[in-house]
Amino acid sequence: MLTPHLAALPARQRAVLVLRYYEDLSEAQTAQLLGCSVGTVKSQAHRALGTLRERLREPDPGAADAGATPIPGWAPVGEGEGERGGRS
């Protein structure tokens, strides 16, 4: 599920995420390997994670659970009362 979204990222953003989170390298190690500053690693990771969040929020028309019944009493934060969508 994540692989196609990761593959769609620009090469530098993809490289930063792979090195930071799959290879578990530090920001400094990632920067050294990519030949850029730590600030660039941070900004590219931030942008890439934001893009992935957006894409993963979009409904997948081919998903098996598209149109599934929501969990009673639950709504995403901001769509109900309190954090659990109306539960007190």
C-alpha positions in Angstrom: 0.0 0.0 0.0 2.8 2.4 0.8 5.2 1.4 -1.9 3.4 3.0 -4.9 3.1 6.3 -3.0 6.7 6.2 -2.0 7.8 5.5 -5.6 5.8 8.5 -6.8 7.8 10.9 -4.6 10.6 12.9 -6.2 13.9 11.0 -6.0 15.5 13.2 -3.3 12.5 13.0 -1.0 12.3 9.2 -1.5 16.0 8.8 -0.8 15.7 10.8 2.4 12.8 8.7 3.7 14.4 5.4 2.8 17.7 6.4 4.5 16.1 7.9 7.5 13.3 5.5 8.2 14.1 2.2 6.4 17.8 2.3 7.0 17.5 4.1 10.3 20.3 6.6 9.6 20.6 9.9 11.5 19.9 13.2 9.8 23.7 13.8 9.8 24.4 10.4 8.2 21.7 10.9 5.6 23.0 14.4 4.7 26.5 13.1 4.3 25.5 10.3 2.0 23.3 12.6 -0.1 25.9 15.4 -0.1 23.5 18.0 1.3 22.9 19.8 4.6 21.1 18.5 7.6 18.5 21.2 7.0 17.9 19.9 3.5 17.3 16.4 4.9 14.9 17.8 7.4 12.9 19.8 4.9 12.8 17.0 2.3 11.6 14.6 5.0 8.9 17.0 6.1 7.7 17.6 2.5 7.7 13.9 1.7 5.8 12.9 4.9 3.3 15.6 4.2 2.8 14.3 0.6 2.4 10.7 1.9 -0.1 11.8 4.5 -2.2 13.6 1.9 -2.1 10.7 -0.6 -2.9 8.1 2.1 -6.0 10.2 3.2 -7.5 10.0 -0.3 -9.9 7.2 -0.7 -8.7 4.4 -3.0 -11.6 3.6 -5.4 -10.3 0.1 -5.9 -10.0 -0.6 -2.1 -12.0 -3.6 -0.8 -13.2 -1.6 2.2 -14.4 1.4 0.1 -17.9 2.3 1.5 -17.4 0.2 4.6 -19.6 0.9 7.6 -17.8 3.3 10.0 -17.1 2.3 13.5 -20.0 3.5 15.7 -19.1 6.4 18.0 -15.9 7.2 16.2 -15.1 10.1 13.9 -11.8 11.7 12.8 -10.6 14.4 15.2 -12.5 17.7 14.4 -15.6 16.0 13.1 -17.3 15.2 16.3 -17.4 16.3 19.9 -14.1 15.7 21.6 -11.3 13.5 20.3 -13.4 10.3 19.9 -16.3 11.8 17.9 -18.9 12.2 20.6 -17.9 9.8 23.3 -17.9 11.4 26.8 
